[in-house]
Amino acid sequence: MTLLRIVAGCVLLWGGIAAAPAQVYPSRPITMVVPFAAGGPVDTVARILSEPMRATLGQSIIVENVTGAAGSIGVGRVARAAPDGYTLSIGHWSTHVVNGAIYPLPYDLLRDLEPIVLLPSNPMIVVSTNAVPAKSLNEFVGWIKANEGKVSAGTAGAGSATHVAGVYFQNVTGTRFQFVPYRGTGPALQDLVAGQIDFIVDQASNSLQHVRDGKIRAYAVTAGARLPSAPDIPTVAEAGLPSLDISVWYGLWAPKGTPKEIIARLNAAAVQALGEPTVRQRFAELGLDMPP
């Protein structure tokens, strides 16, 4: 009997030791996959968010850029990852909604991913190279019509937020122009500044600094109110196109099957990060709106 008790005690002790690592999360660095090139708006949100989350979780958060196919390659990598909380997907309504409607994806956005938290939303800005002669949104629309088929607009790929916004711009204004796809809005913006393309309907966080520096021209913000961080840029309603109202929300996801306790831990860390004054100030400077 004494021997049996000793053996049973050893089994219980070993079981407790073996279970301990699984109960401690996170015990190693976490990868946050950005499905676009570095320097774009999703990448910016990820890097602002990752540092305060790291402080809360006690582990590094590695931001990794996995580009291609309007973000579907990066999202697919997370959808196929182990559901252990160590590989996360950050994106927006284009990567996690629109792509599912226009692409035959090898994963299911609803069945293969678990939402963690809603992140800030980003109004868009109609911006052009300084070489464009138009000084107002109405003049810009007229210039596109006068150069129909010759004007080029940068996008982050078919179905991306910049592409959807560009198509919407065409429908609202009755214009036609060429779309030039990139692996993210970061590279597209670089070409806009260099004068390689004519304009982008871009996310505010991506373009504002270049507007402030005088490298590109802003015509209007696609929101109901002017941006506190850029009060000189009129709204689309003020510029004469009230129906051109569009913004981009961001979110964070984990692979489906990730334990609820881990989802809750990540949610709490993200919510705490979003509440920090320095984070809120940084997002405000970029023109992003905090979630309710």
GIQUI-V918676 format. One record per pair of residues at least 6 apart in sequence whose ideal C-beta (glycine too) atoms are under 7 Angstrom apart, sorted by the first residue. I is the first residue (numbers start at 1). J is the second residue. If there is no record, write none. Layout:
i=I j=J
i=I j=J
This chain:
i=21 j=27
i=25 j=85
i=25 j=262
i=25 j=265
i=26 j=57
i=26 j=59
i=26 j=85
i=26 j=86
i=28 j=59
i=28 j=86
i=29 j=59
i=29 j=60
i=29 j=62
i=30 j=59
i=30 j=61
i=30 j=86
i=30 j=88
i=31 j=62
i=31 j=64
i=31 j=86
i=31 j=87
i=31 j=88
i=32 j=46
i=32 j=50
i=32 j=61
i=32 j=62
i=32 j=63
i=32 j=88
i=32 j=90
i=33 j=64
i=33 j=66
i=33 j=74
i=33 j=77
i=33 j=78
i=33 j=87
i=33 j=88
i=33 j=89
i=34 j=42
i=34 j=43
i=34 j=46
i=34 j=63
i=34 j=64
i=34 j=65
i=34 j=74
i=34 j=90
i=35 j=66
i=35 j=67
i=35 j=71
i=35 j=73
i=35 j=74
i=35 j=75
i=35 j=91
i=35 j=95
i=36 j=42
i=36 j=43
i=36 j=65
i=36 j=67
i=36 j=71
i=36 j=156
i=36 j=183
i=36 j=184
i=37 j=65
i=37 j=67
i=37 j=183
i=37 j=184
i=37 j=186
i=37 j=187
i=38 j=65
i=38 j=186
i=39 j=186
i=40 j=156
i=40 j=184
i=40 j=185
i=40 j=186
i=40 j=206
i=41 j=122
i=41 j=185
i=41 j=203
i=41 j=205
i=41 j=206
i=42 j=90
i=42 j=91
i=42 j=92
i=42 j=250
i=43 j=65
i=43 j=186
i=44 j=205
i=44 j=286
i=45 j=90
i=45 j=119
i=45 j=120
i=45 j=250
i=46 j=63
i=46 j=90
i=47 j=63
i=48 j=279
i=48 j=282
i=48 j=283
i=49 j=270
i=49 j=273
i=50 j=61
i=50 j=63
i=52 j=273
i=52 j=276
i=52 j=279
i=53 j=61
i=53 j=269
i=53 j=270
i=53 j=273
i=54 j=60
i=54 j=61
i=56 j=269
i=56 j=272
i=56 j=273
i=57 j=269
i=66 j=73
i=66 j=74
i=66 j=77
i=67 j=73
i=67 j=74
i=67 j=183
i=67 j=184
i=68 j=183
i=69 j=157
i=70 j=94
i=70 j=99
i=70 j=156
i=70 j=157
i=70 j=158
i=70 j=159
i=70 j=160
i=71 j=91
i=71 j=94
i=71 j=95
i=71 j=99
i=71 j=160
i=72 j=99
i=72 j=103
i=72 j=105
i=75 j=89
i=75 j=91
i=75 j=95
i=75 j=96
i=76 j=105
i=76 j=106
i=76 j=107
i=78 j=87
i=78 j=88
i=78 j=89
i=78 j=253
i=78 j=255
i=79 j=107
i=79 j=112
i=79 j=113
i=79 j=255
i=80 j=107
i=81 j=87
i=81 j=255
i=82 j=255
i=83 j=254
i=83 j=255
i=83 j=256
i=83 j=257
i=83 j=258
i=84 j=258
i=85 j=254
i=85 j=258
i=85 j=262
i=85 j=266
i=87 j=255
i=88 j=252
i=88 j=253
i=88 j=254
i=89 j=113
i=89 j=253
i=90 j=250
i=90 j=252
i=91 j=251
i=92 j=161
i=92 j=248
i=92 j=249
i=92 j=250
i=93 j=248
i=93 j=249
i=94 j=159
i=94 j=160
i=94 j=161
i=94 j=164
i=96 j=109
i=96 j=251
i=96 j=253
i=98 j=159
i=98 j=164
i=99 j=105
i=99 j=159
i=100 j=109
i=102 j=159
i=103 j=159
i=111 j=256
i=112 j=255
i=112 j=256
i=113 j=253
i=113 j=255
i=113 j=256
i=114 j=253
i=114 j=254
i=114 j=255
i=114 j=256
i=114 j=258
i=114 j=263
i=115 j=251
i=115 j=253
i=116 j=252
i=116 j=253
i=116 j=254
i=116 j=263
i=116 j=266
i=116 j=267
i=116 j=270
i=117 j=251
i=117 j=252
i=117 j=267
i=117 j=270
i=117 j=271
i=118 j=249
i=118 j=251
i=118 j=291
i=119 j=250
i=119 j=251
i=119 j=252
i=119 j=291
i=120 j=250
i=120 j=283
i=120 j=288
i=120 j=289
i=120 j=290
i=120 j=291
i=121 j=247
i=121 j=248
i=121 j=249
i=121 j=288
i=121 j=289
i=122 j=203
i=122 j=204
i=122 j=205
i=122 j=247
i=122 j=248
i=122 j=287
i=122 j=288
i=123 j=204
i=123 j=221
i=123 j=222
i=123 j=223
i=123 j=227
i=123 j=247
i=123 j=287
i=124 j=165
i=124 j=201
i=124 j=202
i=124 j=203
i=124 j=204
i=124 j=222
i=124 j=246
i=124 j=247
i=124 j=248
i=125 j=202
i=125 j=204
i=125 j=207
i=125 j=218
i=125 j=221
i=125 j=233
i=126 j=137
i=126 j=199
i=126 j=201
i=126 j=219
i=126 j=220
i=127 j=199
i=127 j=200
i=127 j=202
i=127 j=207
i=127 j=211
i=127 j=216
i=127 j=217
i=127 j=218
i=128 j=140
i=128 j=198
i=128 j=199
i=128 j=216
i=128 j=217
i=129 j=192
i=129 j=195
i=129 j=198
i=129 j=199
i=129 j=216
i=130 j=216
i=130 j=217
i=131 j=195
i=132 j=140
i=132 j=143
i=132 j=198
i=132 j=199
i=132 j=217
i=133 j=143
i=134 j=140
i=134 j=143
i=136 j=219
i=136 j=239
i=137 j=219
i=137 j=220
i=137 j=239
i=137 j=240
i=137 j=241
i=138 j=239
i=138 j=240
i=140 j=219
i=141 j=173
i=141 j=175
i=144 j=151
i=144 j=175
i=144 j=177
i=145 j=175
i=148 j=176
i=149 j=176
i=151 j=177
i=151 j=178
i=151 j=198
i=152 j=177
i=152 j=178
i=152 j=180
i=152 j=197
i=152 j=198
i=153 j=166
i=153 j=177
i=153 j=179
i=153 j=180
i=153 j=197
i=153 j=198
i=153 j=199
i=153 j=200
i=154 j=162
i=154 j=180
i=154 j=182
i=154 j=188
i=154 j=191
i=154 j=192
i=154 j=197
i=154 j=200
i=155 j=162
i=155 j=163
i=155 j=166
i=155 j=179
i=155 j=180
i=155 j=181
i=155 j=182
i=155 j=188
i=156 j=162
i=156 j=182
i=156 j=184
i=156 j=185
i=156 j=188
i=157 j=163
i=157 j=181
i=158 j=181
i=161 j=203
i=161 j=248
i=162 j=185
i=162 j=188
i=162 j=200
i=162 j=201
i=162 j=202
i=163 j=179
i=165 j=201
i=165 j=246
i=166 j=179
i=166 j=201
i=168 j=246
i=169 j=201
i=169 j=244
i=170 j=176
i=172 j=241
i=172 j=243
i=172 j=244
i=173 j=241
i=180 j=197
i=182 j=188
i=185 j=202
i=185 j=203
i=185 j=206
i=188 j=200
i=189 j=200
i=189 j=202
i=189 j=206
i=189 j=207
i=189 j=210
i=191 j=197
i=192 j=200
i=192 j=216
i=193 j=210
i=193 j=215
i=193 j=216
i=203 j=248
i=204 j=221
i=204 j=227
i=204 j=286
i=204 j=287
i=205 j=286
i=205 j=287
i=205 j=288
i=207 j=216
i=208 j=229
i=208 j=230
i=208 j=286
i=208 j=287
i=210 j=216
i=211 j=218
i=211 j=230
i=218 j=233
i=219 j=239
i=220 j=233
i=220 j=234
i=220 j=235
i=220 j=236
i=220 j=239
i=221 j=227
i=221 j=233
i=221 j=235
i=222 j=236
i=222 j=244
i=222 j=245
i=222 j=246
i=222 j=247
i=223 j=235
i=223 j=245
i=223 j=247
i=224 j=235
i=224 j=245
i=225 j=235
i=226 j=233
i=226 j=234
i=226 j=235
i=227 j=233
i=227 j=287
i=228 j=284
i=229 j=284
i=229 j=285
i=229 j=287
i=230 j=287
i=236 j=242
i=236 j=244
i=236 j=245
i=252 j=270
i=254 j=263
i=254 j=266
i=273 j=279
i=274 j=290
i=280 j=290
i=283 j=290
